[in-house]
Amino acid sequence: METVFDWISLGIFGGLIVLFLERSSKPEPVDHLWQYLVPSVGCAIANYAGNHGAPIVAVAIIVGILAYIHIVLKPFGAWPQR
């Protein structure tokens, strides 16, 4: 845990874990497991790129990951209606 890319990747991955655990505890499935594979692998690739001298590529991948999470997984759109 030496670079900012380590911390950002870990934070995004931790958020994915929490989102998956919260949604998997519901009686009816909301997401498929493979949908979490894309941003998880993206975190690893962004971290690798950032740690090996390609910060622009890493930032672009991180932005893509966040866009994917927002569009496909919809973490804020699945709130129960009251």
C-alpha positions in Angstrom: 0.0 0.0 0.0 2.4 2.6 -1.3 0.7 4.5 -4.0 -2.6 6.4 -4.5 -3.6 3.7 -7.0 -3.3 1.0 -4.3 -5.7 3.0 -2.1 -8.2 3.9 -4.9 -8.3 0.3 -6.2 -8.8 -1.1 -2.7 -11.5 1.4 -2.0 -13.4 0.6 -5.2 -13.0 -3.1 -4.6 -14.2 -2.8 -1.0 -17.3 -0.9 -2.2 -18.0 -3.7 -4.7 -17.7 -6.3 -2.0 -20.2 -4.4 0.2 -22.6 -3.9 -2.7 -22.4 -7.6 -3.7 -22.9 -8.8 -0.1 -25.9 -6.5 0.4 -27.6 -7.5 -2.8 -26.9 -11.2 -2.4 -28.7 -11.2 0.9 -32.0 -10.4 -0.8 -34.4 -13.2 -1.5 -34.5 -12.5 -5.3 -31.3 -11.9 -7.2 -30.6 -8.4 -8.4 -27.3 -8.9 -10.1 -25.3 -11.7 -11.6 -21.9 -12.6 -10.2 -20.1 -12.0 -13.5 -21.1 -8.4 -13.5 -18.8 -7.8 -10.6 -15.9 -9.5 -12.4 -15.5 -6.6 -14.9 -14.8 -3.8 -12.4 -12.8 -6.2 -10.1 -10.4 -7.1 -12.9 -10.4 -3.4 -13.9 -9.2 -2.4 -10.4 -6.3 -4.9 -10.7 -5.3 -3.6 -14.2 -5.6 0.1 -13.1 -3.5 -0.6 -10.0 -0.9 -2.3 -12.1 -0.8 0.4 -14.7 -0.6 3.1 -12.0 2.2 1.4 -10.2 4.3 0.8 -13.4 4.5 4.3 -14.7 1.2 4.8 -16.7 -0.9 7.1 -14.5 -2.9 8.5 -17.3 -4.0 5.0 -18.4 -4.7 4.1 -14.8 -6.9 7.1 -14.3 -8.8 6.4 -17.6 -9.4 2.8 -16.4 -10.6 4.0 -13.0 -13.0 6.4 -14.6 -14.3 3.6 -16.8 -14.7 1.4 -13.8 -16.7 4.0 -12.0 -18.9 4.6 -15.1 -19.5 0.8 -15.4 -20.5 0.6 -11.8 -22.9 3.5 -12.1 -24.5 2.4 -15.4 -24.6 -1.4 -14.9 -24.7 -2.1 -11.2 -26.6 1.1 -10.3 -25.6 1.2 -6.6 -27.8 4.3 -5.9 -30.7 3.4 -8.1 -31.7 0.2 -6.2 -32.9 1.9 -3.0 -36.2 0.6 -1.7 -39.2 2.9 -2.3 -41.2 3.9 0.8 
